[in-house]
């Protein structure tokens, strides 16, 4: 990961800080104990428990480094920066699929906290890019692998 600015909402910042604290205070201790127990089994050259624990330790340390770098380069979007006149990062947007009439609600977030299963889409996703800066009532066309989908921005909330 380069030193690219990471855009986070207050909730996203809190979640990353909680994950980092859990990795440092809980997971590190747990994996150190697993390594200690595995060493107690004897020859570590053919010890799968030891190998698994060392791999997990490497993953945890890598994730800690990644999270620390993300937090160092974070730009936090405060609620007072969120505009209800036009879609911005931090906005919650209700869009209508113009072909089928279905409505969906999405929170527009930075890439670090996007989670489509939780209806949090990145400002860099096709739909996120298309609606960013647009006003309520605007119809946008989104290029997707299946073709072009038209969405109408029904509402913008904080």
N, C-alpha and C positions, 0 to 999 in steps of 0.2 A: 504494500500500500504506500503510495507516495504521500506528500504533504498536502494533498487536496483538502480544501475546507469541507468539513462535514456539517451539514445542516441538520439540526435536531430541534424538536419541540421540547417543551419542559418535561412531558411524559417520557419521551425518548431518552433524554438526558438522565432522568431518574432510573430508568430501566438499565441503561448501560453502566451507571455507577453501582447499582445493586449487583449486577452480574460480576463486575470487577471485584467488588468487596467479597462476594461469595467465593469466587475463584481463589482469591488471596487468603482468605481466612478459613474456609472450609475445605474446598477441593484440594488445595495444596497439602493440607494436613492428612486428608484421607489417602491420597496417592502415596505420600511418604510412608504412611503406615503399611499400605499394601506392599511397597517395595521392601520394607523391613521384614515383613512376614515372609515374602517370597525368598529373600536371601536366606532366611532360616531353614528353607527346604533343602539347602545344599547347593550343589553344582548349578550355577546360574547359566552356564552355556546351553543347557537343554531344559531350561525352566520357563515354561510358557506363561506362568503367572507373573514372573519377573519381567519378561518381555512385554506383556500387556500393560503392566503398571508403568514401565519406562515409556512406552508409546503414549499412554494417557498423560504422563507427566510432561512430555514434550508438547502435546496438544495444548494442555493447560497453560504452559509457559508462553507458547506462541499466541494464544488467545489473550493473555494478559498484556503482552506487548502490543497487540493490535488494538485492544480497548484503550490502553493508555495513550496511544498515538491518536486514536479517534477523538478522545476527550481533549487532548491538547489542541487539536485542530478544529474543535467544534465551534460553530456559531449557533447560538440559541435563539430560536424564534419566540419572542414573548407574545403573550395574548394581545397586548396593545398594538403590536405590529400587524396583526391579522386584519385584513380588510374584508368587509362584507359587501363592498361595491364590486370588487373584482376578485377572481380566484387567486389565492396566493398560498404559499407553503404555510400550513397550519389551518387552512380553511377546511370546513366540512362542506362537501358539495353534493347536491342531489341532481343526478342527471337522468334523462329519459332517453331510452333507445328509440329513435324515431321510427324504426321499422316495426318493432314488436310492441312498443308502448310500455315496456317494463321500466320501472324506475329503480335506481340503485343509489346508495349513499356511500361516499368515499371521503376519507380524510386524506388530504394531500400532505405528504411528509417527505423528508429527505431520503435518499437511498438507504442510509444506514438503518432506518427504522421501518422501511416498507414491509408490509405483510399482507399480501392480497387476500389471504384467508380471513384476515381480520378487517377487511375493507380499508386498509391503509395502503395507498398507492404512491409511488415515487413521483416526484416532480419531473423525473427523467423518463418515466414510462410513456408509451405512446399516448394514452389518454391524459396523463398528467401534463405532458408537453402541450397537447392540443388545447386544454382548457385554462392553463395558467395565464393569468392576466385578462381573461374574458369576463364579461358581465352576465348577470342573470338574463335569461331569454335568448342568449346567443346559441346558435346551432354550429357545432364543429364537426368536421369530418376526421376520423381517425383511421390511419392506414394500419391494418393488421394483416397477418398472413392469409386470412380467409377473404380479404378484400377491404372495402371501405365501409365503416360503420358511422352513421350520423347520430350524434347525441345533442340533446338540448339541455342547457344548464337551467334547471328548474329553480334552485335555491342555493344560496351561499350563506353559510353560518360560521361563527367562530368555533 
